[in-house]
């Protein structure tokens, strides 16, 4: 082959190689899994008395309560950029145990139908409807919403329960920890959603995933207990543990020091464990 013939041939080969690469690069850029999340945003609780529980959390974090505009009654308390949602247990419900029925992560440039198709292909079907949720091997549910999230347009102010300032100034969720029946079944599931785990410990057994500036933890469920959201941690601005414990005790909340230096723990009226830590 002459030089005159070789140059165009090499050019065509190079163009063909680049053309072959471009679709793969585009597919990598457009990959929807792991999720392009900005973090864990809210938890939904199903409990006997949503209003009373909302008031409990409101005195601690934000005395301005919110509610759904239309029935059934559902209440909300803001935790900085995060929030808690409180719904009632249906009168004819088979399961009347208080539970955290879902947690939510926000997704950048969220396109529900495209994400649904990607999850389906990965073996993670979503429930029916536009707000259908993904359920892990234990049935623990994850809701996906688009950035920037926040309270929905159907939610309106309810009432301000006190003129007193909140006991602490919440920044948002730091982490959510799930108690699962089998770590080795749950880990591959959450890898599809959040990517590879960031850490794993043996004693105590736990696996951690990063969800942007928040964390998702997995731990084995205790003997005799059901899989559940084990506890959640809220990041607090200007947090001083001794002062926070005193403020909470004045509200009738029995708070105790956590294992970490800048952490405390308390249980809400439904028995859910809440942790507070110093924000960055």
C-alpha positions in Angstrom: 0.0 0.0 0.0 1.4 3.4 -1.0 1.7 6.3 1.5 -1.1 8.1 -0.4 -3.4 5.1 0.1 -2.2 4.5 3.7 -3.1 7.9 5.2 -6.8 7.8 4.3 -7.0 4.2 5.4 -5.5 5.1 8.8 -7.8 8.1 9.1 -10.8 5.8 8.4 -9.6 3.3 10.9 -9.2 6.0 13.5 -12.6 7.5 12.8 -14.2 4.0 13.0 -12.4 3.4 16.3 -13.7 6.7 17.7 -17.2 6.1 16.4 -17.2 2.7 18.1 -16.1 4.3 21.4 -18.6 7.2 21.3 -21.7 5.1 21.8 -20.1 3.3 24.8 -19.0 6.6 26.3 -22.5 8.0 25.8 -24.0 5.0 27.4 -21.7 5.4 30.4 -22.6 9.0 30.8 -26.3 8.3 30.4 -26.3 5.3 32.8 -29.0 5.7 35.4 -27.7 3.2 37.9 -26.3 3.6 40.4 -28.7 6.5 41.1 -27.3 10.0 40.7 -28.6 11.0 44.1 -28.2 14.1 46.2 -29.0 12.2 49.4 -31.6 10.7 51.6 -34.4 13.3 52.1 -37.4 12.0 54.1 -38.9 9.1 56.1 -42.6 8.1 56.1 -44.1 6.7 59.3 -47.4 4.8 59.7 -48.5 5.2 63.3 -51.6 5.3 65.6 -51.6 9.0 66.2 -49.9 11.1 63.4 -50.8 14.5 64.9 -49.5 13.7 68.4 -46.2 12.3 66.9 -45.8 15.4 64.6 -46.2 17.6 67.7 -43.5 15.5 69.5 -41.0 16.1 66.7 -42.2 19.6 66.1 -41.2 20.7 69.6 -37.7 19.3 69.0 -37.0 20.4 65.4 -39.6 22.9 64.0 -42.8 24.0 65.8 -44.5 24.9 62.5 -46.4 21.8 61.5 -47.7 21.0 58.0 -50.4 18.7 56.7 -52.0 17.4 53.5 -54.6 19.7 52.1 -57.1 16.9 51.5 -57.9 13.8 53.7 -56.8 11.5 55.0 -54.9 13.5 57.6 -51.1 13.3 57.2 -48.7 15.6 59.0 -45.1 16.8 58.3 -42.2 18.2 60.3 -39.2 19.8 58.6 -35.7 18.8 59.6 -33.7 21.5 57.8 -33.6 20.3 54.2 -35.1 16.9 55.2 -38.5 16.1 56.7 -40.6 13.4 58.4 -44.0 12.4 57.2 -46.6 10.9 59.6 -49.6 8.9 58.3 -52.2 7.0 60.3 -52.9 3.3 60.4 -56.1 2.3 58.5 -58.9 1.1 60.7 -59.1 -2.2 58.7 -55.3 -2.7 58.5 -54.0 -6.2 59.2 -50.7 -4.8 60.5 -51.3 -2.2 63.3 -47.7 -2.1 64.5 -46.1 1.4 64.2 -43.5 1.3 61.4 -41.3 3.5 59.3 -42.9 2.4 56.0 -40.4 4.0 53.6 -37.4 6.2 53.1 -36.7 8.5 50.2 -33.7 9.5 48.2 -33.6 12.4 45.7 -32.3 11.8 42.1 -30.7 14.4 39.8 -32.5 15.0 36.5 -35.0 12.4 37.5 -37.0 10.9 34.6 -39.4 8.4 36.2 -40.1 6.3 33.2 -36.4 6.0 32.2 -35.4 5.2 35.8 -38.2 2.7 36.1 -37.0 0.9 33.0 -33.4 0.8 34.2 -34.5 -0.6 37.6 -36.7 -3.2 35.9 -33.7 -4.3 33.8 -31.6 -4.5 36.9 -34.3 -6.7 38.6 -35.7 -4.0 40.8 -39.4 -3.4 39.9 -41.2 -0.4 41.2 -44.7 -0.4 42.6 -47.6 0.8 40.5 -48.3 4.5 40.0 -46.0 7.6 39.6 -44.9 7.3 43.2 -44.3 3.5 43.1 -41.5 2.4 45.4 -38.8 -0.2 45.2 -38.8 -2.9 47.8 -35.6 -4.7 49.0 -35.4 -8.4 49.8 -37.1 -7.8 53.1 -39.8 -5.6 51.7 -38.3 -2.3 53.0 -39.3 0.4 50.6 -37.4 3.2 48.9 -39.1 6.1 47.3 -37.4 8.1 44.5 -38.1 11.8 43.9 -36.5 14.5 41.8 -34.2 17.3 42.9 -34.8 19.6 44.7 -37.5 17.7 46.6 -39.1 19.3 49.6 -42.8 19.3 50.7 -45.3 18.7 47.9 -47.6 21.3 46.5 -50.5 19.4 48.2 -49.1 20.2 51.6 -50.2 23.3 53.5 -49.3 24.9 56.9 -51.2 23.4 59.8 -50.4 25.3 63.0 -47.5 26.5 65.0 -47.6 24.4 68.2 -45.5 26.8 70.4 -43.8 30.1 70.4 -40.7 28.4 71.9 -37.8 27.9 69.6 -36.9 24.4 68.6 -34.7 22.4 71.0 -32.1 21.9 68.3 -31.4 23.3 64.8 -31.6 20.4 62.3 -29.5 20.5 59.2 -30.9 17.3 57.6 -30.4 13.6 57.6 -27.0 12.2 58.3 -27.8 8.5 57.9 -30.5 5.9 57.9 -29.8 2.4 59.2 -31.8 -0.7 58.1 -32.0 -3.9 60.0 -32.0 -6.7 57.4 -32.5 -10.5 57.6 -29.5 -11.3 55.4 -26.7 -8.9 54.6 -25.4 -11.0 51.7 -28.8 -10.7 50.0 -29.3 -7.0 50.7 -25.8 -5.8 49.8 -26.1 -6.6 46.1 -29.5 -5.0 45.9 -28.3 -1.7 47.4 -25.1 -1.8 45.2 -27.4 -1.5 42.2 -29.0 1.6 43.7 -26.0 3.4 45.4 -22.9 1.8 44.0 -20.2 -0.1 45.9 -20.3 0.0 49.7 -17.9 2.5 51.3 -17.1 0.3 54.3 -17.8 -3.0 56.0 -17.3 -4.1 59.6 -17.5 -7.5 61.2 -17.9 -6.6 64.9 -20.5 -5.3 64.9 -21.5 -6.5 61.4 -22.5 -3.6 59.2 -22.2 -2.3 55.7 -22.3 1.3 54.6 -23.2 3.0 51.4 -22.8 6.6 50.4 -25.8 8.5 49.2 -24.1 11.9 48.3 -23.8 13.7 51.6 -25.8 11.1 53.5 -25.2 7.5 54.4 -27.3 4.3 54.3 -26.3 1.5 56.7 -27.2 -2.2 56.8 -27.0 -4.4 59.9 -28.4 -7.8 60.8 -31.8 -7.8 62.4 -31.8 -8.8 66.1 -33.1 -12.3 66.9 -36.8 -12.4 67.2 -37.3 -9.0 65.5 -38.6 -8.2 62.0 -36.5 -6.3 59.3 -37.1 -2.6 59.7 -35.6 0.9 59.6 -33.5 0.4 62.7 -32.8 4.1 63.4 -32.0 7.4 61.7 -29.5 10.1 62.5 -30.1 13.8 62.1 -27.3 16.3 61.7 -27.7 19.3 64.0 -26.0 22.7 63.8 -24.2 24.1 66.8 -24.7 20.8 68.6 -23.6 20.6 72.3 -24.6 17.3 73.7 -25.1 18.2 77.4 -27.2 21.2 76.5 -29.3 19.3 74.0 -29.9 16.5 76.6 -31.1 19.1 79.1 -33.4 20.8 76.6 -34.9 17.5 75.5 -35.5 16.4 79.1 -37.5 19.6 79.7 -39.7 18.5 76.9 -40.1 15.1 78.5 -37.8 13.3 76.1 -35.4 10.9 77.8 -32.2 11.4 75.8 -28.9 9.7 76.6 -25.4 10.1 75.4 -24.5 8.0 72.3 -21.4 5.9 71.8 -19.8 8.7 69.6 -18.5 11.7 71.4 -20.8 14.1 69.7 -24.0 12.0 69.6 -27.2 11.4 71.7 -30.1 9.0 71.4 -33.8 9.0 72.2 -36.9 7.1 71.4 -40.0 8.7 70.0 -43.6 7.9 71.3 -43.8 4.9 68.9 -40.5 3.4 70.0 -38.4 4.5 67.0 -34.8 5.3 67.8 -33.5 8.7 66.8 -29.8 9.8 66.9 -28.6 13.4 66.9 -25.0 14.3 65.9 -23.0 17.5 65.4 -23.2 18.7 61.9 -20.1 19.6 59.9 
